[in-house]
Amino acid sequence: MTTKAHSDIGASSMYRWSACPGSVRLSKDIPRKESTYASAGTKYHDVASRLLTRQEVDQALDPEEFDSVLVYVDYVKDLIEQSEREGGCHGIETRFNLSEIYPGLFGTADAWVYLPKEEKLVVVDYKHGAGIAVYPKENTQLLYYGLGALLTLKKKVTNVDLVIVQPRCHSDDGPIRIWETDYNRLARFSDDLFWFALATENEDAPLVSGDHCRFCPAAGVCPELEAKALAIVQTEFKPISYDASKLAKTLEWLDVLDGWIKNVREFAYEEARNGRTPPGWKLVQKRATRRWKQDDDRTAEALECLLPDQESYWERKLKSPAQVEKLLAKNEKHLLLDLVMSESSGTVLVPESDKRESIPAPPKIEFEVIES
């Protein structure tokens, strides 16, 4: 599996360090730990790269997730074929070094394709995540890759398409989202990139809290985020009289604070594992859960003596629609439509930017006092 080199001011984290230049210095000595989500993303990026470069894929793959990878692979393949017909060029998993703009600037782009007839550069980024929809417009990571491709190409570029492919996360804009821009935007971004990178070198670079804190390596030890969390905790809301705008602002911060809490727990745990246990805390074994010592068949044989009725210890359960769908071929999945219904489990409060349609609040129930 390919691994991407790490840069403190790399493309994938620019959304954070451009907004919070102090996070670079604060994160210097924090060990990087890849999450299970990031690990899965790396795996499927590697699969996509192998398919696009006609290498053997030697990993066991989840069929549904593999179908998601194919959405990206098929899109990039079509672009490559068009480019080859026009005498263009392309790159897969290309590492760009932008040290000529500022030392330490580099990143690895998933795919870029040059279409000479239109003088067009297309930069494509595959997102395997299903949780947060990512969009290409003014996306700093894509602009960074676009600038890297532009400087590497050294060909005339007039038009630029920046593309996010994210099949597993629903969006009304579809799984393939394209922002059409031009050479001038990349040229302006070159200046922005220099000044943002320079700001991280300042010893007094400010710490600025925001949505970008969610995946910051230093979130668990950040004084600015801690101060923000404490301020929100001290906010008091009463059902009779409260500031609605303050409540709305607090709601916006909850996801960030969830990430901060998670980071604090993980950081403290790693400190304890390395012999630096915080005062008043200790490492213990997790609560034990019981399981059978042998496989199901051998255990069942032993249980027959204790419980002759097999139904008492074997559980039979119908698979879910998603599990059954995986058993069908792609052109057979429509056969389930008459057997499946989609039913919401309730309502949830989300920001207005969410693409789902708003529903009216339930009517207020008024009780009339009945005199006896």
C-alpha positions as CSV (number, residue, x, y, z in Angstrom):
1,M,0.0,0.0,0.0
2,T,1.3,3.4,-0.9
3,T,1.9,5.9,1.9
4,K,1.9,9.7,1.5
5,A,4.7,11.7,3.0
6,H,3.7,14.2,5.7
7,S,4.1,18.0,5.5
8,D,3.3,20.4,8.3
9,I,1.9,22.8,5.7
10,G,0.7,20.2,3.2
11,A,-2.3,20.4,0.9
12,S,-4.7,18.1,2.9
13,S,-4.4,20.2,6.1
14,M,-4.3,23.6,4.5
15,Y,-8.0,24.2,5.4
16,R,-6.7,24.2,9.0
17,W,-3.3,25.9,9.0
18,S,-4.4,28.7,6.7
19,A,-7.2,29.5,9.2
20,C,-5.1,28.8,12.3
21,P,-1.4,29.4,11.6
22,G,-0.5,28.7,15.3
23,S,-1.7,25.1,14.9
24,V,1.5,24.2,13.0
25,R,3.9,25.1,15.8
26,L,1.5,23.6,18.4
27,S,1.3,20.3,16.5
28,K,5.1,19.9,16.0
29,D,5.7,17.3,18.7
30,I,2.3,15.6,18.6
31,P,2.6,12.1,17.2
32,R,0.3,11.5,14.2
33,K,-2.0,8.6,14.6
34,E,-4.1,7.4,11.6
35,S,-7.7,6.9,12.4
36,T,-9.6,3.8,11.2
37,Y,-11.5,6.0,8.7
38,A,-8.2,7.4,7.3
39,S,-6.8,3.9,7.1
40,A,-9.8,2.7,5.1
41,G,-9.5,5.8,2.8
42,T,-5.8,5.0,2.3
43,K,-6.6,1.4,1.4
44,Y,-9.2,2.4,-1.2
45,H,-7.1,5.2,-2.7
46,D,-4.4,2.5,-3.2
47,V,-6.9,0.2,-4.9
48,A,-8.0,3.1,-7.2
49,S,-4.4,3.9,-8.1
50,R,-3.7,0.3,-9.0
51,L,-6.8,0.0,-11.2
52,L,-5.9,3.3,-13.0
53,T,-2.2,2.2,-13.5
54,R,-3.2,-1.4,-14.5
55,Q,-1.6,-3.1,-11.6
56,E,-2.9,-6.1,-9.8
57,V,-5.3,-5.5,-6.8
58,D,-4.3,-8.1,-4.2
59,Q,-6.6,-7.1,-1.3
60,A,-10.0,-8.4,-0.1
61,L,-12.5,-5.7,-0.8
62,D,-16.0,-4.8,0.5
63,P,-18.2,-5.0,-2.7
64,E,-20.2,-1.8,-1.9
65,E,-17.1,0.2,-1.1
66,F,-15.4,-1.2,-4.2
67,D,-18.3,0.0,-6.3
68,S,-17.7,3.5,-4.8
69,V,-14.1,3.3,-5.9
70,L,-15.2,2.4,-9.5
71,V,-17.2,5.6,-9.7
72,Y,-13.9,7.5,-9.3
73,V,-11.9,5.1,-11.5
74,D,-14.4,5.2,-14.4
75,Y,-14.6,9.0,-14.3
76,V,-10.8,9.4,-14.4
77,K,-10.4,6.7,-17.1
78,D,-12.8,8.6,-19.4
79,L,-10.8,11.8,-18.9
80,I,-7.5,9.9,-19.6
81,E,-8.9,8.4,-22.8
82,Q,-10.0,11.8,-24.0
83,S,-6.6,13.3,-23.1
84,E,-4.7,10.5,-25.0
85,R,-6.9,11.1,-28.1
86,E,-5.9,14.8,-28.0
87,G,-2.2,14.1,-27.3
88,G,-2.4,15.3,-23.7
89,C,-0.9,13.9,-20.5
90,H,-2.0,12.9,-17.0
91,G,-0.7,11.8,-13.6
92,I,-2.0,9.4,-10.9
93,E,-0.9,9.8,-7.3
94,T,1.5,12.5,-8.3
95,R,3.5,14.2,-5.6
96,F,3.9,18.0,-6.2
97,N,6.8,20.0,-4.6
98,L,6.0,23.7,-4.3
99,S,9.1,24.7,-2.5
100,E,9.8,27.3,-5.1
101,I,6.8,29.1,-3.6
102,Y,7.7,28.3,0.1
103,P,9.9,25.6,1.7
104,G,7.9,22.6,2.9
105,L,5.0,23.0,0.6
106,F,4.1,19.7,-1.1
107,G,1.3,17.2,-1.5
108,T,0.1,14.2,-3.4
109,A,-2.8,14.6,-5.9
110,D,-5.0,11.6,-6.6
111,A,-5.3,12.4,-10.3
112,W,-4.8,15.2,-12.8
113,V,-5.5,15.2,-16.6
114,Y,-4.5,17.8,-19.3
115,L,-6.8,18.3,-22.2
116,P,-4.9,20.3,-24.8
117,K,-7.8,21.1,-27.2
118,E,-9.5,23.1,-24.5
119,E,-6.2,24.1,-22.8
120,K,-7.9,22.6,-19.7
121,L,-6.4,21.1,-16.6
122,V,-8.7,18.7,-14.6
123,V,-7.7,17.9,-11.0
124,V,-9.6,15.1,-9.3
125,D,-9.7,14.2,-5.6
126,Y,-11.3,11.0,-4.4
127,K,-13.1,11.2,-1.0
128,H,-14.0,7.8,0.5
129,G,-15.6,9.2,3.6
130,A,-19.4,9.0,4.0
131,G,-19.9,11.4,6.9
132,I,-19.1,15.0,5.7
133,A,-19.8,16.1,2.1
134,V,-16.9,17.9,0.5
135,Y,-17.3,20.5,-2.2
136,P,-14.8,21.7,-4.8
137,K,-15.5,25.4,-4.9
138,E,-12.6,27.4,-3.3
139,N,-11.4,24.1,-1.9
140,T,-7.8,24.9,-0.7
141,Q,-6.7,21.3,-1.1
142,L,-7.8,21.1,-4.8
143,L,-6.4,24.6,-5.5
144,Y,-3.0,23.5,-4.0
145,Y,-3.0,20.3,-6.2
146,G,-4.1,22.4,-9.2
147,L,-1.2,24.8,-8.7
148,G,1.2,21.9,-8.3
149,A,0.0,20.3,-11.6
150,L,0.2,23.7,-13.4
151,L,3.8,24.2,-12.3
152,T,4.7,20.6,-13.3
153,L,3.0,20.7,-16.7
154,K,4.6,23.8,-18.0
155,K,1.9,23.9,-20.7
156,K,-0.6,26.6,-21.6
157,V,-3.6,26.3,-19.3
158,T,-6.7,28.5,-19.7
159,N,-9.5,26.5,-18.1
160,V,-9.3,24.5,-14.8
161,D,-11.8,22.0,-13.5
162,L,-11.5,21.1,-9.8
163,V,-13.4,17.9,-9.0
164,I,-14.4,16.0,-5.9
165,V,-15.6,12.4,-6.3
166,Q,-17.4,11.3,-3.1
167,P,-19.8,8.4,-3.9
168,R,-20.5,7.3,-0.3
169,C,-21.7,10.6,1.0
170,H,-25.1,11.8,-0.2
171,S,-25.3,15.2,-1.8
172,D,-28.0,16.8,-4.0
173,D,-25.1,17.8,-6.3
174,G,-24.4,14.1,-6.9
175,P,-21.2,12.0,-6.3
176,I,-19.1,13.9,-8.8
177,R,-18.9,17.7,-8.0
178,I,-17.1,20.0,-10.4
179,W,-16.0,23.6,-10.0
180,E,-15.0,25.3,-13.2
181,T,-12.4,28.0,-12.7
182,D,-9.4,29.3,-14.7
183,Y,-5.6,29.9,-14.7
184,N,-6.0,33.3,-13.0
185,R,-7.5,31.8,-9.9
186,L,-4.5,29.4,-9.6
187,A,-2.2,32.3,-10.1
188,R,-3.9,34.3,-7.3
189,F,-3.8,31.2,-5.1
190,S,0.0,31.1,-5.5
191,D,0.3,34.4,-3.7
192,D,-2.2,33.3,-1.0
193,L,-0.3,30.1,-0.4
194,F,3.0,32.0,0.2
195,W,1.5,34.4,2.8
196,F,-0.4,31.6,4.6
197,A,2.7,29.5,4.8
198,L,4.8,32.5,6.0
199,A,2.3,33.2,8.8
200,T,2.9,29.7,10.3
201,E,6.6,30.6,10.9
202,N,5.7,33.5,13.2
203,E,6.6,32.7,16.8
204,D,3.4,34.5,17.8
205,A,1.2,32.9,15.1
206,P,-2.3,33.1,16.5
207,L,-4.5,30.1,17.5
208,V,-7.9,30.5,15.9
209,S,-10.7,28.1,16.8
210,G,-13.3,27.0,14.3
211,D,-14.6,24.0,12.3
212,H,-11.0,23.2,11.3
213,C,-10.2,22.2,14.9
214,R,-12.1,18.9,14.4
215,F,-9.2,17.0,12.9
216,C,-6.3,19.1,14.4
217,P,-3.5,16.9,15.9
218,A,-3.1,19.4,18.7
219,A,-6.8,19.8,19.5
220,G,-6.3,17.9,22.8
221,V,-3.7,20.4,24.1
222,C,-4.9,23.6,22.5
223,P,-5.5,26.5,25.0
224,E,-7.7,28.4,22.6
225,L,-10.0,25.5,22.0
226,E,-10.1,24.7,25.8
227,A,-11.0,28.3,26.5
228,K,-13.8,28.1,23.9
229,A,-15.1,24.9,25.4
230,L,-15.2,26.3,28.9
231,A,-17.0,29.4,27.7
232,I,-19.7,27.4,26.1
233,V,-20.0,25.1,29.1
234,Q,-20.7,28.1,31.2
235,T,-23.4,29.4,28.9
236,E,-26.8,29.0,30.6
237,F,-30.1,28.5,28.7
238,K,-33.5,28.7,30.3
239,P,-36.7,27.7,28.5
240,I,-38.6,30.8,29.4
241,S,-36.1,33.5,28.4
242,Y,-32.9,33.1,26.4
243,D,-30.9,34.6,23.5
244,A,-31.9,32.5,20.4
245,S,-28.9,33.7,18.4
246,K,-26.5,32.6,21.2
247,L,-28.1,29.2,21.2
248,A,-27.7,28.9,17.4
249,K,-24.0,29.8,17.8
250,T,-23.5,27.3,20.5
251,L,-25.1,24.6,18.3
252,E,-22.6,25.4,15.6
253,W,-19.7,24.6,18.0
254,L,-21.0,21.3,19.4
255,D,-19.4,19.2,16.6
256,V,-16.0,20.9,17.2
257,L,-16.2,20.4,20.9
258,D,-17.1,16.7,20.4
259,G,-13.9,16.5,18.4
260,W,-12.0,18.3,21.1
261,I,-13.2,15.9,23.8
262,K,-12.3,12.9,21.7
263,N,-8.8,14.4,21.1
264,V,-8.2,15.1,24.8
265,R,-9.2,11.5,25.7
266,E,-6.9,10.0,23.0
267,F,-4.0,12.3,23.9
268,A,-4.3,11.4,27.6
269,Y,-4.5,7.7,26.8
270,E,-1.4,7.8,24.7
271,E,0.4,9.7,27.4
272,A,-0.5,7.0,30.0
273,R,0.5,4.2,27.6
274,N,3.9,5.9,27.3
275,G,4.4,6.1,31.1
276,R,3.2,9.7,31.6
277,T,-0.2,9.0,33.3
278,P,-2.0,12.2,34.3
279,P,-2.3,12.6,38.1
280,G,-5.4,11.0,39.6
281,W,-5.8,8.6,36.7
282,K,-4.7,5.0,35.9
283,L,-4.7,2.5,33.1
284,V,-6.9,-0.6,33.7
285,Q,-8.2,-3.6,31.7
286,K,-11.4,-3.0,29.8
287,R,-14.5,-4.8,31.1
288,A,-14.2,-8.4,30.0
289,T,-16.8,-9.8,27.7
290,R,-17.5,-13.6,27.4
291,R,-17.2,-15.5,24.1
292,W,-17.0,-19.1,23.0
293,K,-13.6,-20.6,23.1
294,Q,-14.1,-22.7,20.0
295,D,-15.7,-22.1,16.6
296,D,-19.6,-22.2,16.3
297,D,-19.8,-25.8,15.0
298,R,-17.7,-27.3,17.8
299,T,-19.5,-25.2,20.4
300,A,-22.9,-26.4,19.0
301,E,-21.8,-30.0,19.3
302,A,-21.0,-29.5,23.0
303,L,-24.3,-27.7,23.6
304,E,-26.4,-30.5,22.1
305,C,-25.9,-32.4,25.3
306,L,-27.1,-29.5,27.5
307,L,-29.8,-28.2,25.2
308,P,-31.2,-30.8,22.8
309,D,-33.5,-28.3,21.2
310,Q,-31.3,-26.5,18.6
311,E,-33.6,-23.5,18.3
312,S,-32.9,-22.5,21.9
313,Y,-29.2,-21.6,21.2
314,W,-29.2,-20.9,17.4
315,E,-30.5,-17.5,16.4
316,R,-31.9,-17.0,12.9
317,K,-32.3,-13.5,11.6
318,L,-33.2,-12.0,8.2
319,K,-30.4,-9.9,6.7
320,S,-31.0,-6.2,6.2
321,P,-31.8,-4.7,2.8
322,A,-28.2,-3.3,2.6
323,Q,-26.7,-6.8,3.4
324,V,-29.0,-8.6,0.8
325,E,-28.2,-5.9,-1.8
326,K,-24.5,-6.9,-1.6
327,L,-25.4,-10.4,-2.6
328,L,-27.0,-9.3,-5.9
329,A,-25.3,-8.3,-9.1
330,K,-25.3,-4.5,-9.9
331,N,-28.0,-5.0,-12.6
332,E,-30.2,-6.9,-10.2
333,K,-30.4,-4.5,-7.3
334,H,-33.6,-2.9,-8.7
335,L,-35.4,-6.1,-8.0
336,L,-35.5,-5.2,-4.3
337,L,-37.4,-2.0,-4.8
338,D,-40.8,-3.6,-4.3
339,L,-39.6,-5.4,-1.1
340,V,-38.0,-2.4,0.6
341,M,-39.3,0.8,2.1
342,S,-37.3,3.8,3.5
343,E,-38.6,5.0,6.9
344,S,-37.1,7.8,8.9
345,S,-36.6,7.0,12.6
346,G,-37.5,10.6,13.6
347,T,-36.3,14.2,13.3
348,V,-33.0,15.8,13.9
349,L,-31.9,19.5,14.2
350,V,-29.3,20.4,11.5
351,P,-27.8,23.7,10.1
352,E,-29.8,25.5,7.4
353,S,-26.9,24.6,4.9
354,D,-28.0,21.0,5.1
355,K,-29.5,19.9,1.8
356,R,-32.5,18.1,3.3
357,E,-36.0,19.7,3.1
358,S,-37.2,21.4,6.3
359,I,-40.3,20.0,8.0
360,P,-42.7,22.1,10.0
361,A,-42.4,22.0,13.8
362,P,-45.3,20.1,15.5
363,P,-48.2,22.4,16.6
364,K,-48.2,23.6,20.2
365,I,-50.6,21.7,22.4
366,E,-52.8,24.0,24.4
367,F,-54.5,22.7,27.5
368,E,-57.7,24.3,28.7
369,V,-58.4,24.5,32.4
370,I,-61.6,22.6,33.2
371,E,-63.2,23.8,36.4
372,S,-64.8,21.1,38.5
